[in-house]
Amino acid sequence: MLTIPLVSASTLTGTVYNDDLNVEQDVLIEINSTPTQKLLSKDGEYQFDLSVGIYLLTVRKGLTSTQETVRIVKEGKFVYDVFLIPSLGEETELWSETNNDYFAEEDDSSNIVRNVVVGIIFFLTFVRIIYYRKKYGSLRLFRKKVKKESKKSIDEHKRDLDNEPGHTDKVLEIIEKHDGRISQKKLRKEMLYLSEAKISLILTELEHKGKIEKVKKGRGNVILLKD
């Protein structure tokens, strides 16, 4: 719920992010003003002109959607970013399998099972949101940090790593936690607060020291911990 302090003409803007905290592209954004305002955002950003009132902001992409209640109580320009949950992978598969197994007949017991599974899916979604918020903090501050990191040169990244050697130890710890084998893409997700360039530099250093081995697999790399 967004509460914005009293008067009339206001502008509401924001950006839609996915669970990797990257900007989500090609999303349908709608707000139930009078008349309803709707747009297909290619870059994940939106802007609506609103009067004082309470609105329902809806964001959709494919089968994924989320709704946020927005309260406008003052004129001005306000920013409200939206966190869009992607398809749930294993949770959705669990739903599909459970549906096949238990929902052949619509009776009271099947309805109970359906409600339980839906509850589990929403609970896992909620836990995922809390996890990312707790791990990375404010979405807006995180976005600024990522933008700042992306502008750094290779030399600047190297200086950062010299000043913060703990990142190298963290990479080894994560690989070991995954039984000595992890894809570079998954490692990037585990250390989302570091830029891709910085992680590549860390892996290059570890490979040079003989502590890891990078194996090409498809379009990515698998990182193996060496004895």
C-alpha positions as protocol buffer text, in pm:
chain_id: "A"
residue {
  index: 1
  type: MET
  ca { x: 0 y: 0 z: 0 }
}
residue {
  index: 2
  type: LEU
  ca { x: 145 y: 335 z: -105 }
}
residue {
  index: 3
  type: THR
  ca { x: 24 y: 637 z: 89 }
}
residue {
  index: 4
  type: ILE
  ca { x: 100 y: 975 z: -65 }
}
residue {
  index: 5
  type: PRO
  ca { x: 17 y: 1287 z: 132 }
}
residue {
  index: 6
  type: LEU
  ca { x: -368 y: 1585 z: -18 }
}
residue {
  index: 7
  type: VAL
  ca { x: -492 y: 1774 z: -332 }
}
residue {
  index: 8
  type: SER
  ca { x: -559 y: 1705 z: -700 }
}
residue {
  index: 9
  type: ALA
  ca { x: -344 y: 1659 z: -1012 }
}
residue {
  index: 10
  type: SER
  ca { x: -60 y: 1414 z: -955 }
}
residue {
  index: 11
  type: THR
  ca { x: 180 y: 1212 z: -1167 }
}
residue {
  index: 12
  type: LEU
  ca { x: 261 y: 854 z: -1070 }
}
residue {
  index: 13
  type: THR
  ca { x: 570 y: 701 z: -1228 }
}
residue {
  index: 14
  type: GLY
  ca { x: 772 y: 388 z: -1169 }
}
residue {
  index: 15
  type: THR
  ca { x: 959 y: 89 z: -1303 }
}
residue {
  index: 16
  type: VAL
  ca { x: 869 y: -280 z: -1306 }
}
residue {
  index: 17
  type: TYR
  ca { x: 1134 y: -526 z: -1181 }
}
residue {
  index: 18
  type: ASN
  ca { x: 1153 y: -905 z: -1183 }
}
residue {
  index: 19
  type: ASP
  ca { x: 1277 y: -1128 z: -898 }
}
residue {
  index: 20
  type: ASP
  ca { x: 1637 y: -1086 z: -1017 }
}
residue {
  index: 21
  type: LEU
  ca { x: 1593 y: -712 z: -955 }
}
residue {
  index: 22
  type: ASN
  ca { x: 1640 y: -645 z: -1325 }
}
residue {
  index: 23
  type: VAL
  ca { x: 1401 y: -422 z: -1520 }
}
residue {
  index: 24
  type: GLU
  ca { x: 1117 y: -628 z: -1667 }
}
residue {
  index: 25
  type: GLN
  ca { x: 1045 y: -545 z: -2032 }
}
residue {
  index: 26
  type: ASP
  ca { x: 728 y: -572 z: -2242 }
}
residue {
  index: 27
  type: VAL
  ca { x: 478 y: -550 z: -1955 }
}
residue {
  index: 28
  type: LEU
  ca { x: 114 y: -444 z: -1964 }
}
residue {
  index: 29
  type: ILE
  ca { x: 43 y: -182 z: -1697 }
}
residue {
  index: 30
  type: GLU
  ca { x: -308 y: -65 z: -1607 }
}
residue {
  index: 31
  type: ILE
  ca { x: -462 y: 160 z: -1343 }
}
residue {
  index: 32
  type: ASN
  ca { x: -837 y: 183 z: -1275 }
}
residue {
  index: 33
  type: SER
  ca { x: -871 y: 561 z: -1306 }
}
residue {
  index: 34
  type: THR
  ca { x: -1167 y: 718 z: -1486 }
}
residue {
  index: 35
  type: PRO
  ca { x: -1123 y: 647 z: -1769 }
}
residue {
  index: 36
  type: THR
  ca { x: -896 y: 346 z: -1721 }
}
residue {
  index: 37
  type: GLN
  ca { x: -535 y: 411 z: -1825 }
}
residue {
  index: 38
  type: LYS
  ca { x: -344 y: 126 z: -1983 }
}
residue {
  index: 39
  type: LEU
  ca { x: -8 y: 97 z: -2158 }
}
residue {
  index: 40
  type: LEU
  ca { x: 230 y: -165 z: -2294 }
}
residue {
  index: 41
  type: SER
  ca { x: 571 y: -70 z: -2161 }
}
residue {
  index: 42
  type: LYS
  ca { x: 868 y: -187 z: -2366 }
}
residue {
  index: 43
  type: ASP
  ca { x: 1125 y: -68 z: -2110 }
}
residue {
  index: 44
  type: GLY
  ca { x: 931 y: -152 z: -1791 }
}
residue {
  index: 45
  type: GLU
  ca { x: 862 y: 213 z: -1706 }
}
residue {
  index: 46
  type: TYR
  ca { x: 522 y: 382 z: -1669 }
}
residue {
  index: 47
  type: GLN
  ca { x: 361 y: 719 z: -1599 }
}
residue {
  index: 48
  type: PHE
  ca { x: -2 y: 800 z: -1515 }
}
residue {
  index: 49
  type: ASP
  ca { x: -176 y: 1132 z: -1442 }
}
residue {
  index: 50
  type: LEU
  ca { x: -416 y: 1088 z: -1149 }
}
residue {
  index: 51
  type: SER
  ca { x: -645 y: 1290 z: -925 }
}
residue {
  index: 52
  type: VAL
  ca { x: -686 y: 1236 z: -551 }
}
residue {
  index: 53
  type: GLY
  ca { x: -824 y: 888 z: -480 }
}
residue {
  index: 54
  type: ILE
  ca { x: -748 y: 521 z: -424 }
}
residue {
  index: 55
  type: TYR
  ca { x: -644 y: 315 z: -728 }
}
residue {
  index: 56
  type: LEU
  ca { x: -557 y: -41 z: -821 }
}
residue {
  index: 57
  type: LEU
  ca { x: -236 y: -68 z: -1022 }
}
residue {
  index: 58
  type: THR
  ca { x: -213 y: -392 z: -1222 }
}
residue {
  index: 59
  type: VAL
  ca { x: 101 y: -522 z: -1395 }
}
residue {
  index: 60
  type: ARG
  ca { x: 94 y: -825 z: -1627 }
}
residue {
  index: 61
  type: LYS
  ca { x: 339 y: -1020 z: -1838 }
}
residue {
  index: 62
  type: GLY
  ca { x: 222 y: -1346 z: -1988 }
}
residue {
  index: 63
  type: LEU
  ca { x: 57 y: -1550 z: -1712 }
}
residue {
  index: 64
  type: THR
  ca { x: 228 y: -1348 z: -1440 }
}
residue {
  index: 65
  type: SER
  ca { x: 51 y: -1055 z: -1278 }
}
residue {
  index: 66
  type: THR
  ca { x: 55 y: -845 z: -962 }
}
residue {
  index: 67
  type: GLN
  ca { x: -168 y: -575 z: -817 }
}
residue {
  index: 68
  type: GLU
  ca { x: -83 y: -283 z: -589 }
}
residue {
  index: 69
  type: THR
  ca { x: -317 y: -45 z: -409 }
}
residue {
  index: 70
  type: VAL
  ca { x: -212 y: 317 z: -455 }
}
residue {
  index: 71
  type: ARG
  ca { x: -356 y: 603 z: -249 }
}
residue {
  index: 72
  type: ILE
  ca { x: -314 y: 956 z: -390 }
}
residue {
  index: 73
  type: VAL
  ca { x: -383 y: 1225 z: -128 }
}
residue {
  index: 74
  type: LYS
  ca { x: -165 y: 1510 z: -255 }
}
residue {
  index: 75
  type: GLU
  ca { x: -66 y: 1667 z: -587 }
}
residue {
  index: 76
  type: GLY
  ca { x: 287 y: 1624 z: -712 }
}
residue {
  index: 77
  type: LYS
  ca { x: 510 y: 1368 z: -880 }
}
residue {
  index: 78
  type: PHE
  ca { x: 561 y: 1034 z: -708 }
}
residue {
  index: 79
  type: VAL
  ca { x: 763 y: 722 z: -785 }
}
residue {
  index: 80
  type: TYR
  ca { x: 632 y: 372 z: -713 }
}
residue {
  index: 81
  type: ASP
  ca { x: 831 y: 73 z: -839 }
}
residue {
  index: 82
  type: VAL
  ca { x: 658 y: -263 z: -880 }
}
residue {
  index: 83
  type: PHE
  ca { x: 804 y: -608 z: -809 }
}
residue {
  index: 84
  type: LEU
  ca { x: 665 y: -860 z: -1062 }
}
residue {
  index: 85
  type: ILE
  ca { x: 691 y: -1226 z: -963 }
}
residue {
  index: 86
  type: PRO
  ca { x: 783 y: -1450 z: -1258 }
}
residue {
  index: 87
  type: SER
  ca { x: 643 y: -1797 z: -1321 }
}
residue {
  index: 88
  type: LEU
  ca { x: 724 y: -2015 z: -1021 }
}
residue {
  index: 89
  type: GLY
  ca { x: 895 y: -2311 z: -1195 }
}
residue {
  index: 90
  type: GLU
  ca { x: 892 y: -2593 z: -944 }
}
residue {
  index: 91
  type: GLU
  ca { x: 593 y: -2449 z: -758 }
}
residue {
  index: 92
  type: THR
  ca { x: 392 y: -2438 z: -1082 }
}
residue {
  index: 93
  type: GLU
  ca { x: 502 y: -2792 z: -1164 }
}
residue {
  index: 94
  type: LEU
  ca { x: 387 y: -2900 z: -817 }
}
residue {
  index: 95
  type: TRP
  ca { x: 51 y: -2738 z: -887 }
}
residue {
  index: 96
  type: SER
  ca { x: 22 y: -2913 z: -1224 }
}
residue {
  index: 97
  type: GLU
  ca { x: 107 y: -3255 z: -1082 }
}
residue {
  index: 98
  type: THR
  ca { x: -128 y: -3210 z: -788 }
}
residue {
  index: 99
  type: ASN
  ca { x: -404 y: -3098 z: -1023 }
}
residue {
  index: 100
  type: ASN
  ca { x: -363 y: -3413 z: -1232 }
}
residue {
  index: 101
  type: ASP
  ca { x: -359 y: -3638 z: -928 }
}
residue {
  index: 102
  type: TYR
  ca { x: -638 y: -3495 z: -718 }
}
residue {
  index: 103
  type: PHE
  ca { x: -872 y: -3275 z: -920 }
}
residue {
  index: 104
  type: ALA
  ca { x: -1031 y: -3527 z: -1153 }
}
residue {
  index: 105
  type: GLU
  ca { x: -1354 y: -3492 z: -957 }
}
residue {
  index: 106
  type: GLU
  ca { x: -1482 y: -3164 z: -814 }
}
residue {
  index: 107
  type: ASP
  ca { x: -1584 y: -3253 z: -460 }
}
residue {
  index: 108
  type: ASP
  ca { x: -1521 y: -3100 z: -118 }
}
residue {
  index: 109
  type: SER
  ca { x: -1198 y: -3294 z: -57 }
}
residue {
  index: 110
  type: SER
  ca { x: -1047 y: -3186 z: -393 }
}
residue {
  index: 111
  type: ASN
  ca { x: -1137 y: -2824 z: -318 }
}
residue {
  index: 112
  type: ILE
  ca { x: -953 y: -2849 z: 15 }
}
residue {
  index: 113
  type: VAL
  ca { x: -643 y: -2988 z: -157 }
}
residue {
  index: 114
  type: ARG
  ca { x: -663 y: -2716 z: -423 }
}
residue {
  index: 115
  type: ASN
  ca { x: -680 y: -2445 z: -157 }
}
residue {
  index: 116
  type: VAL
  ca { x: -385 y: -2594 z: 29 }
}
residue {
  index: 117
  type: VAL
  ca { x: -171 y: -2603 z: -287 }
}
residue {
  index: 118
  type: VAL
  ca { x: -267 y: -2246 z: -380 }
}
residue {
  index: 119
  type: GLY
  ca { x: -175 y: -2141 z: -27 }
}
residue {
  index: 120
  type: ILE
  ca { x: 166 y: -2309 z: -59 }
}
residue {
  index: 121
  type: ILE
  ca { x: 234 y: -2135 z: -390 }
}
residue {
  index: 122
  type: PHE
  ca { x: 147 y: -1791 z: -252 }
}
residue {
  index: 123
  type: PHE
  ca { x: 349 y: -1859 z: 64 }
}
residue {
  index: 124
  type: LEU
  ca { x: 658 y: -1955 z: -139 }
}
residue {
  index: 125
  type: THR
  ca { x: 612 y: -1643 z: -351 }
}
residue {
  index: 126
  type: PHE
  ca { x: 588 y: -1426 z: -42 }
}
residue {
  index: 127
  type: VAL
  ca { x: 899 y: -1587 z: 109 }
}
residue {
  index: 128
  type: ARG
  ca { x: 1088 y: -1522 z: -214 }
}
residue {
  index: 129
  type: ILE
  ca { x: 1000 y: -1151 z: -205 }
}
residue {
  index: 130
  type: ILE
  ca { x: 1103 y: -1121 z: 160 }
}
residue {
  index: 131
  type: TYR
  ca { x: 1430 y: -1304 z: 84 }
}
residue {
  index: 132
  type: TYR
  ca { x: 1531 y: -1061 z: -190 }
}
residue {
  index: 133
  type: ARG
  ca { x: 1424 y: -756 z: 12 }
}
residue {
  index: 134
  type: LYS
  ca { x: 1620 y: -876 z: 314 }
}
residue {
  index: 135
  type: LYS
  ca { x: 1926 y: -974 z: 111 }
}
residue {
  index: 136
  type: TYR
  ca { x: 1952 y: -665 z: -108 }
}
residue {
  index: 137
  type: GLY
  ca { x: 1762 y: -398 z: 88 }
}
residue {
  index: 138
  type: SER
  ca { x: 1571 y: -114 z: -75 }
}
residue {
  index: 139
  type: LEU
  ca { x: 1499 y: -179 z: -442 }
}
residue {
  index: 140
  type: ARG
  ca { x: 1564 y: 185 z: -535 }
}
residue {
  index: 141
  type: LEU
  ca { x: 1901 y: 195 z: -355 }
}
residue {
  index: 142
  type: PHE
  ca { x: 1996 y: -142 z: -505 }
}
residue {
  index: 143
  type: ARG
  ca { x: 1910 y: -11 z: -852 }
}
residue {
  index: 144
  type: LYS
  ca { x: 2137 y: 292 z: -801 }
}
residue {
  index: 145
  type: LYS
  ca { x: 2419 y: 69 z: -683 }
}
residue {
  index: 146
  type: VAL
  ca { x: 2388 y: -161 z: -986 }
}
residue {
  index: 147
  type: LYS
  ca { x: 2384 y: 140 z: -1220 }
}
residue {
  index: 148
  type: LYS
  ca { x: 2696 y: 280 z: -1053 }
}
residue {
  index: 149
  type: GLU
  ca { x: 2873 y: -58 z: -1077 }
}
residue {
  index: 150
  type: SER
  ca { x: 2790 y: -89 z: -1448 }
}
residue {
  index: 151
  type: LYS
  ca { x: 2973 y: 237 z: -1524 }
}
residue {
  index: 152
  type: LYS
  ca { x: 3301 y: 127 z: -1364 }
}
residue {
  index: 153
  type: SER
  ca { x: 3605 y: 39 z: -1574 }
}
residue {
  index: 154
  type: ILE
  ca { x: 3799 y: -288 z: -1544 }
}
residue {
  index: 155
  type: ASP
  ca { x: 4072 y: -107 z: -1350 }
}
residue {
  index: 156
  type: GLU
  ca { x: 3814 y: 28 z: -1104 }
}
residue {
  index: 157
  type: HIS
  ca { x: 3672 y: -321 z: -1053 }
}
residue {
  index: 158
  type: LYS
  ca { x: 4023 y: -452 z: -987 }
}
residue {
  index: 159
  type: ARG
  ca { x: 4086 y: -181 z: -728 }
}
residue {
  index: 160
  type: ASP
  ca { x: 3756 y: -267 z: -560 }
}
residue {
  index: 161
  type: LEU
  ca { x: 3857 y: -633 z: -536 }
}
residue {
  index: 162
  type: ASP
  ca { x: 4199 y: -540 z: -395 }
}
residue {
  index: 163
  type: ASN
  ca { x: 4023 y: -339 z: -124 }
}
residue {
  index: 164
  type: GLU
  ca { x: 3758 y: -607 z: -60 }
}
residue {
  index: 165
  type: PRO
  ca { x: 3929 y: -950 z: -78 }
}
residue {
  index: 166
  type: GLY
  ca { x: 3634 y: -1108 z: 103 }
}
residue {
  index: 167
  type: HIS
  ca { x: 3445 y: -1134 z: -227 }
}
residue {
  index: 168
  type: THR
  ca { x: 3689 y: -1399 z: -350 }
}
residue {
  index: 169
  type: ASP
  ca { x: 3641 y: -1606 z: -36 }
}
residue {
  index: 170
  type: LYS
  ca { x: 3264 y: -1571 z: -73 }
}
residue {
  index: 171
  type: VAL
  ca { x: 3274 y: -1712 z: -427 }
}
residue {
  index: 172
  type: LEU
  ca { x: 3467 y: -2018 z: -305 }
}
residue {
  index: 173
  type: GLU
  ca { x: 3221 y: -2059 z: -18 }
}
residue {
  index: 174
  type: ILE
  ca { x: 2922 y: -2053 z: -256 }
}
residue {
  index: 175
  type: ILE
  ca { x: 3080 y: -2307 z: -494 }
}
residue {
  index: 176
  type: GLU
  ca { x: 3160 y: -2537 z: -202 }
}
residue {
  index: 177
  type: LYS
  ca { x: 2802 y: -2502 z: -74 }
}
residue {
  index: 178
  type: HIS
  ca { x: 2682 y: -2635 z: -411 }
}
residue {
  index: 179
  type: ASP
  ca { x: 2898 y: -2948 z: -380 }
}
residue {
  index: 180
  type: GLY
  ca { x: 3188 y: -2793 z: -571 }
}
residue {
  index: 181
  type: ARG
  ca { x: 2992 y: -2735 z: -890 }
}
residue {
  index: 182
  type: ILE
  ca { x: 2784 y: -2433 z: -998 }
}
residue {
  index: 183
  type: SER
  ca { x: 2695 y: -2257 z: -1322 }
}
residue {
  index: 184
  type: GLN
  ca { x: 2830 y: -1906 z: -1368 }
}
residue {
  index: 185
  type: LYS
  ca { x: 2473 y: -1784 z: -1419 }
}
residue {
  index: 186
  type: LYS
  ca { x: 2362 y: -1928 z: -1085 }
}
residue {
  index: 187
  type: LEU
  ca { x: 2669 y: -1785 z: -912 }
}
residue {
  index: 188
  type: ARG
  ca { x: 2576 y: -1444 z: -1054 }
}
residue {
  index: 189
  type: LYS
  ca { x: 2233 y: -1478 z: -896 }
}
residue {
  index: 190
  type: GLU
  ca { x: 2387 y: -1571 z: -562 }
}
residue {
  index: 191
  type: MET
  ca { x: 2602 y: -1254 z: -576 }
}
residue {
  index: 192
  type: LEU
  ca { x: 2361 y: -1017 z: -747 }
}
residue {
  index: 193
  type: TYR
  ca { x: 2511 y: -723 z: -559 }
}
residue {
  index: 194
  type: LEU
  ca { x: 2830 y: -759 z: -770 }
}
residue {
  index: 195
  type: SER
  ca { x: 2849 y: -671 z: -1138 }
}
residue {
  index: 196
  type: GLU
  ca { x: 2902 y: -942 z: -1399 }
}
residue {
  index: 197
  type: ALA
  ca { x: 3242 y: -790 z: -1484 }
}
residue {
  index: 198
  type: LYS
  ca { x: 3353 y: -809 z: -1122 }
}
residue {
  index: 199
  type: ILE
  ca { x: 3249 y: -1174 z: -1088 }
}
residue {
  index: 200
  type: SER
  ca { x: 3432 y: -1259 z: -1412 }
}
residue {
  index: 201
  type: LEU
  ca { x: 3749 y: -1098 z: -1272 }
}
residue {
  index: 202
  type: ILE
  ca { x: 3716 y: -1301 z: -950 }
}
residue {
  index: 203
  type: LEU
  ca { x: 3674 y: -1626 z: -1145 }
}
residue {
  index: 204
  type: THR
  ca { x: 3969 y: -1545 z: -1369 }
}
residue {
  index: 205
  type: GLU
  ca { x: 4187 y: -1484 z: -1062 }
}
residue {
  index: 206
  type: LEU
  ca { x: 4074 y: -1809 z: -895 }
}
residue {
  index: 207
  type: GLU
  ca { x: 4131 y: -2004 z: -1217 }
}
residue {
  index: 208
  type: HIS
  ca { x: 4481 y: -1852 z: -1247 }
}
residue {
  index: 209
  type: LYS
  ca { x: 4555 y: -1963 z: -889 }
}
residue {
  index: 210
  type: GLY
  ca { x: 4437 y: -2316 z: -972 }
}
residue {
  index: 211
  type: LYS
  ca { x: 4148 y: -2311 z: -725 }
}
residue {
  index: 212
  type: ILE
  ca { x: 3869 y: -2352 z: -982 }
}
residue {
  index: 213
  type: GLU
  ca { x: 3816 y: -2475 z: -1334 }
}
residue {
  index: 214
  type: LYS
  ca { x: 3574 y: -2324 z: -1586 }
}
residue {
  index: 215
  type: VAL
  ca { x: 3408 y: -2571 z: -1823 }
}
residue {
  index: 216
  type: LYS
  ca { x: 3209 y: -2451 z: -2123 }
}
residue {
  index: 217
  type: LYS
  ca { x: 2855 y: -2588 z: -2126 }
}
residue {
  index: 218
  type: GLY
  ca { x: 2614 y: -2468 z: -2391 }
}
residue {
  index: 219
  type: ARG
  ca { x: 2607 y: -2086 z: -2389 }
}
residue {
  index: 220
  type: GLY
  ca { x: 2748 y: -2060 z: -2037 }
}
residue {
  index: 221
  type: ASN
  ca { x: 3017 y: -2189 z: -1802 }
}
residue {
  index: 222
  type: VAL
  ca { x: 3014 y: -2439 z: -1518 }
}
residue {
  index: 223
  type: ILE
  ca { x: 3253 y: -2360 z: -1234 }
}
residue {
  index: 224
  type: LEU
  ca { x: 3424 y: -2658 z: -1070 }
}
residue {
  index: 225
  type: LEU
  ca { x: 3608 y: -2641 z: -738 }
}
residue {
  index: 226
  type: LYS
  ca { x: 3950 y: -2805 z: -764 }
}
residue {
  index: 227
  type: ASP
  ca { x: 4110 y: -3004 z: -480 }
}
